[in-house]
């Protein structure tokens, strides 16, 4: 759902000719992703698909029956961290700003237009979000697929779908009726529901925007 939402007309009109999209995938998914991104370069995207070696993918569990499932499952964050840091270094070498996307991010139609608007004021923007159960939300998301394959979901519809299909891990972090500190969840996420607004506190933020100036200060050798 992520790439089709980036290809919503207002999003790609904002991005075309001024972005480089770097995607990391494993060899088994490479051909499918190459096909899935077909046509993006024709509308002004500079596209770079990087392979994660099989030797690294072997560190992930093949199934929940894997005796080392619990430990190997955490390795995905190690691989993700390497990919993120590599992308920041690529942006640094190109003198570009940086936005972190994920395969499971779904964007509203004017997301990038508003991101560039905010970038005029801020050097960096960190963002978290709610997680929806894709198995139940998926059919509703697909109702917004356009004839050209793009996914155009108005802001309120996207928020409504996300809220109605809230993932159980996110739902467990809602603190409105909690008695602090007795009911603090064993979670890195706390969420309060306000009027037409969600207040989320999470240590795991996405780099929604890092200016070229900020990116230029990234150390070339990541200590982690």
C-alpha positions as a printed Julia matrix, in Angstrom:
224×3 Matrix{Float64}:
   0.0     0.0     0.0
   2.95    2.35    0.6
   4.31    2.88   -2.9
   0.84    3.3    -4.49
   0.05    6.0    -1.89
   3.3     7.79   -2.79
   2.06    7.72   -6.39
  -1.12    9.61   -5.5
  -1.05   12.51   -8.02
  -0.53   15.29   -5.47
   2.3    13.36   -3.81
   4.2    12.48   -6.95
   3.7    15.93   -8.45
   5.43   17.26   -5.32
   8.26   14.71   -5.44
   8.99   14.26   -9.14
  12.27   15.69  -10.27
  13.38   16.51   -6.74
  13.84   13.19   -4.97
  15.85   10.0    -5.02
  14.02    6.97   -3.72
  16.24    4.24   -2.25
  14.58    0.9    -1.55
  16.22   -2.04    0.22
  14.99   -5.55   -0.46
  16.23   -9.15   -0.46
  17.09  -11.16   -3.6
  13.87  -13.2    -3.47
  11.75  -10.02   -3.63
  13.94   -8.04   -6.03
  12.15   -8.93   -9.28
   8.7    -8.31   -7.76
   9.76   -4.91   -6.41
  11.37   -3.98   -9.71
   8.08   -4.73  -11.47
   6.08   -2.94   -8.77
   8.07    0.28   -9.23
   7.86    0.18  -13.02
   6.86    3.56  -14.38
   8.03    5.61  -11.39
  11.17    6.73  -13.21
   9.03    7.84  -16.15
   7.29   10.4   -13.93
  10.46   11.89  -12.47
  11.65    9.57   -9.7
  15.35    8.77   -9.4
  15.02    5.16   -8.24
  17.72    3.02   -6.6
  16.95   -0.55   -5.47
  19.59   -2.05   -3.18
  19.95   -5.73   -2.32
  20.24   -7.0     1.23
  22.6   -10.02    0.97
  21.23  -13.51    1.57
  23.83  -13.92    4.32
  22.04  -11.22    6.3
  18.54  -12.44    5.47
  19.59  -15.85    6.82
  19.74  -14.22   10.26
  15.94  -13.83   10.22
  13.61  -16.69   11.25
  12.03  -18.64    8.42
   8.93  -19.41   10.51
   7.62  -19.3    14.07
   8.73  -22.94   14.39
  12.37  -21.82   14.27
  13.91  -22.75   17.67
  15.69  -19.37   17.72
  12.61  -17.42   16.63
  12.57  -14.97   19.54
  16.18  -13.93   19.09
  16.21  -13.95   15.28
  12.99  -11.94   15.15
  14.84   -9.01   16.75
  17.52   -9.16   14.04
  15.13   -7.41   11.64
  15.76   -4.2    13.58
  19.51   -4.67   13.18
  19.09   -5.0     9.41
  16.65   -2.06    9.36
  19.13    0.09   11.29
  21.89   -0.66    8.8
  19.59    0.21    5.88
  18.49    3.46    7.52
  22.04    4.57    8.28
  23.18    3.64    4.77
  20.37    5.75    3.29
  21.36    8.71    5.46
  24.96    8.37    4.22
  23.71    8.28    0.62
  21.72   11.47    1.2
  24.77   13.07    2.82
  27.02   12.28   -0.15
  24.39   13.67   -2.53
  23.88   16.86   -0.46
  20.19   16.04   -0.09
  17.63   16.1     2.71
  16.26   12.8     4.04
  12.86   11.2     4.62
  12.5     7.72    6.1
   9.76    5.54    4.68
   8.78    1.95    5.49
   6.99   -0.72    3.45
   3.94   -0.45    5.72
   3.55    3.35    5.65
   0.42    4.62    3.91
   0.52    8.3     2.94
  -2.32   10.8     2.67
  -2.55   12.46   -0.78
  -0.95   15.78    0.27
   1.59   14.34    2.73
   4.72   15.42    0.88
   3.3    18.82   -0.07
   2.81   19.52    3.64
   6.18   18.0     4.52
   7.93   20.47    2.2
   5.8    23.28    3.68
   6.99   22.36    7.18
  10.6    21.99    5.97
  10.67   25.73    5.35
  10.38   26.19    9.11
  12.03   23.11   10.64
  15.44   21.48   10.14
  14.17   18.15   11.43
  10.81   16.45   11.95
  10.37   13.25   13.93
   7.09   11.4    13.58
   5.36    8.36   14.98
   1.98    7.0    13.99
  -0.73    4.5    14.76
  -0.52    0.9    13.58
  -3.51   -0.75   11.94
  -4.22   -4.43   11.42
  -3.58   -4.75    7.7
  -5.53   -8.01    7.43
  -8.78   -6.26    8.33
  -7.92   -2.75    7.05
  -6.58   -3.93    3.68
  -9.93   -4.42    1.9
 -11.01   -0.9     2.91
  -7.73    0.62    1.72
  -8.07   -1.08   -1.65
 -11.42    0.65   -2.26
  -9.38    3.8    -2.93
  -7.18    2.28   -5.66
  -7.4     4.39   -8.83
  -7.41    3.16  -12.43
  -3.7     4.01  -12.75
  -2.84    1.88   -9.68
  -2.27    4.81   -7.32
  -3.82    4.81   -3.86
  -5.61    8.09   -3.07
  -7.14    8.05    0.42
  -8.42   11.38    1.79
  -6.91   12.31    5.15
 -10.01   11.73    7.25
 -10.79    8.4     5.56
  -7.22    7.22    6.14
  -7.34    8.27    9.79
 -10.75    6.64   10.2
  -9.59    3.33    8.72
  -6.47    3.36   10.87
  -8.47    4.06   14.02
 -11.22    1.5    13.41
  -8.66   -1.22   12.63
  -6.19   -0.2    15.32
  -3.61   -2.92   15.95
  -4.01   -4.58   19.34
  -0.51   -3.52   20.38
  -1.4     0.12   19.74
  -4.84   -0.23   21.34
  -3.21   -1.6    24.5
  -1.21    1.64   24.81
  -4.26    3.98   25.03
  -3.9     5.73   28.39
  -7.11    7.8    28.66
  -8.64    5.69   31.46
  -5.35    4.58   33.0
  -4.32    5.44   36.54
  -0.7     6.55   36.44
   1.64    5.05   37.53
  -0.35    1.91   38.36
  -1.45    1.19   34.78
   1.62    2.08   32.75
   1.88   -0.46   29.9
   4.96   -2.54   29.2
   5.36   -0.65   25.96
   7.51    1.93   24.22
   4.28    3.69   23.15
   1.77    5.76   25.13
  -1.28    7.17   23.39
  -3.92    9.65   24.54
  -7.09   10.33   22.53
  -8.15   13.99   22.34
 -10.77   15.85   20.33
  -9.85   15.33   16.66
  -6.3    14.63   17.79
  -4.06   11.82   19.01
  -1.18   12.47   21.4
   1.49    9.81   20.93
   4.69    9.43   22.92
   7.14    6.92   21.55
  10.92    6.58   21.6
  10.88    4.86   18.19
  10.38    7.8    15.86
  10.69    7.92   12.1
  12.84   10.63   10.57
  10.03   12.27    8.61
  12.45   15.02    7.58
  16.12   15.83    8.07
  17.42   18.87    6.22
  20.53   18.63    4.05
  22.28   20.66    6.76
  21.36   18.12    9.45
  22.23   15.17    7.2
  25.65   16.7     6.5
  26.52   16.36   10.19
  25.83   12.59   10.3
  29.01   10.7    11.3
  30.41    8.59    8.5
  30.93    5.69   10.91
  27.83    4.79   12.86
  28.86    3.64   16.37
  25.85    1.3    16.68
